[in-house]
Structures are given as structure tokens and as C-alpha cells.
Amino acid sequence: MATKTSKQDNGTTSQKKFVVTRSGIRVSEREYDNVSDATEEVDHWKKILATWPDGTKVTVEEYNDKKHRIY
């Protein structure tokens, strides 16, 4: 998957970051450079859901400052 870069005001480029979410709520502490880097953590959460199914879904989403911030 190709990542797009966006140009910021100071002239530097930034890559998109990805986080692991469970039903839209962030569960990963790390921010990944691409989707394939997050597969190990996705597998971990899928094993947990296989053991204790609760109807939630594990996905990798593009990082959003407002939606996925850590308090």
C-alpha cells in the first residue's frame, strides 16, 4: 500500500500513521508507518477476541489527531 505525503507549512513532509482500533476505539499505544507493520498487534487482539468474543471488530485505521489521541 502506497502512503501519501502531505506538505506542511514549514516545507517538511509527513507520512500517514496508522493505529490499531477495536470497534473504533484505539487500543494500540504505537503509531505504525504502514498497515503491514501493525499485523503483529492485530493478531494479538484477534486471539483475545477468539478467546473472549464480545462482538467487537479489530481494524487498522489511519491516525487522526482528534479521534485517536491518548489522554
C-alpha positions in Angstrom: 0.0 0.0 0.0 1.5 3.3 -1.0 1.5 6.1 1.5 0.8 9.6 0.5 2.8 12.5 1.9 1.5 15.9 2.6 3.4 19.1 2.6 3.3 21.2 5.8 3.8 24.9 6.2 7.5 24.6 7.2 8.3 22.7 4.0 8.8 19.2 5.5 6.7 16.2 4.5 4.9 13.9 6.9 3.8 10.3 6.3 0.5 8.9 7.3 0.4 7.0 10.5 -1.8 4.0 11.4 -3.2 2.7 14.7 -5.0 -0.5 15.8 -8.6 0.1 16.9 -11.2 -2.1 18.4 -14.7 -1.0 17.3 -13.4 2.4 16.5 -11.6 2.9 19.9 -7.8 3.0 19.8 -6.1 0.1 21.6 -2.5 0.4 20.3 0.0 2.6 22.1 2.2 2.7 19.0 1.7 4.5 15.7 2.7 2.5 12.7 4.2 3.7 9.4 2.1 1.3 7.3 -0.7 -1.2 7.7 1.6 -4.3 7.4 3.7 -3.1 10.4 0.6 -3.4 12.6 -0.2 -7.0 11.8 1.5 -8.5 14.9 -0.7 -6.3 17.2 -3.8 -7.1 15.1 -3.1 -10.8 15.5 -2.7 -10.3 19.3 -6.1 -8.6 19.6 -7.8 -11.2 17.3 -6.5 -14.0 19.6 -8.1 -12.2 22.6 -11.4 -11.8 20.7 -11.3 -15.5 19.8 -10.9 -16.4 23.4 -13.5 -13.9 24.8 -15.8 -12.9 21.9 -17.8 -9.8 22.6 -18.8 -8.7 19.1 -16.1 -6.1 18.6 -14.0 -5.8 15.5 -10.2 -5.2 15.2 -9.1 -2.9 12.4 -6.2 -0.7 11.4 -7.2 2.9 10.8 -5.3 6.0 9.7 -4.3 8.1 12.6 -6.5 11.1 13.4 -5.2 13.6 16.0 -8.7 14.2 17.5 -10.1 10.7 17.3 -7.1 8.6 18.3 -5.2 10.8 20.8 -4.0 9.2 24.1 -5.0 11.1 27.3 
